[in-house]
Amino acid sequence: MASGDLSYRVPAASEDELGQLAASFNRMTDELRRATDGYQELTRTLEQKVADRTEELQAAQTQLIQNEKLSSLGKMAAASPTRSTIR
């Protein structure tokens, strides 16, 4: 268990104090395994949310850059002198 193997079970073959201790140890290990599994699932969920939000922010940034380019182009076009048409 010290190496992280939470599937290890202590044999609880008797009803004496050692058997009760073994049963308690096994319950504690089960609870720890459930908690660890829950934390791992939360971590995976959070990582996916971060990846999704990062993708959304990158798309928004790309759109902002495109809008800024178009705005700059519009300003340049408005500032340039217009040519009169030759008849």
C-alpha positions as CSV (number, residue, x, y, z in Angstrom):
1,M,0.0,0.0,0.0
2,A,2.9,2.4,0.7
3,S,3.7,2.2,-3.1
4,G,0.1,3.3,-4.0
5,D,-1.5,-0.2,-4.5
6,L,-4.9,0.5,-3.0
7,S,-6.2,-2.9,-4.1
8,Y,-4.2,-4.7,-1.4
9,R,-6.4,-6.4,1.3
10,V,-5.3,-7.5,4.7
11,P,-6.7,-11.0,5.5
12,A,-9.2,-10.7,8.3
13,A,-9.5,-14.3,9.2
14,S,-10.5,-13.9,12.8
15,E,-12.9,-11.9,15.0
16,D,-10.3,-10.9,17.6
17,E,-8.6,-7.5,17.8
18,L,-6.3,-8.3,14.9
19,G,-9.2,-9.3,12.7
20,Q,-11.0,-6.1,13.6
21,L,-7.9,-4.1,12.9
22,A,-7.5,-5.8,9.5
23,A,-11.2,-5.2,8.7
24,S,-10.8,-1.5,9.6
25,F,-7.6,-1.2,7.6
26,N,-9.5,-2.7,4.5
27,R,-12.4,-0.3,5.0
28,M,-9.9,2.6,5.2
29,T,-8.2,1.4,2.1
30,D,-11.5,1.2,0.2
31,E,-12.5,4.7,1.3
32,L,-9.1,6.0,0.2
33,R,-9.4,4.3,-3.2
34,R,-12.8,5.8,-3.7
35,A,-11.6,9.3,-2.8
36,T,-8.6,8.9,-5.0
37,D,-10.7,7.8,-7.9
38,G,-13.0,10.8,-7.3
39,Y,-10.1,13.2,-7.3
40,Q,-8.7,11.7,-10.5
41,E,-12.1,12.1,-12.2
42,L,-12.3,15.7,-11.0
43,T,-8.9,16.3,-12.4
44,R,-9.8,14.9,-15.8
45,T,-13.0,17.0,-15.9
46,L,-11.1,20.1,-14.9
47,E,-8.4,19.5,-17.5
48,Q,-11.1,19.1,-20.2
49,K,-12.8,22.3,-19.1
50,V,-9.5,24.2,-19.3
51,A,-8.8,22.8,-22.7
52,D,-12.3,23.7,-23.9
53,R,-12.0,27.3,-22.5
54,T,-8.5,27.7,-24.0
55,E,-9.9,26.8,-27.4
56,E,-12.8,29.3,-27.0
57,L,-10.3,32.0,-25.9
58,Q,-8.0,31.3,-28.9
59,A,-11.0,31.5,-31.3
60,A,-12.0,34.8,-29.7
61,Q,-8.5,36.1,-30.0
62,T,-8.3,35.1,-33.6
63,Q,-11.6,36.9,-34.3
64,L,-10.3,40.1,-32.5
65,I,-7.1,40.1,-34.5
66,Q,-9.1,39.7,-37.7
67,N,-11.5,42.5,-36.7
68,E,-8.5,44.8,-35.9
69,K,-6.9,44.1,-39.3
70,L,-10.2,44.9,-41.0
71,S,-10.6,48.1,-39.0
72,S,-7.1,49.2,-39.8
73,L,-7.7,48.5,-43.5
74,G,-10.9,50.6,-43.3
75,K,-9.1,53.5,-41.7
76,M,-6.3,53.4,-44.3
77,A,-8.9,53.4,-47.1
78,A,-10.8,56.3,-45.5
79,A,-7.6,58.3,-45.0
80,S,-6.2,57.8,-48.6
81,P,-7.1,60.6,-51.1
82,T,-9.8,59.6,-53.5
83,R,-9.1,59.8,-57.2
84,S,-11.4,61.6,-59.5
85,T,-12.6,59.6,-62.3
86,I,-11.3,60.5,-65.8
87,R,-13.9,61.2,-68.4
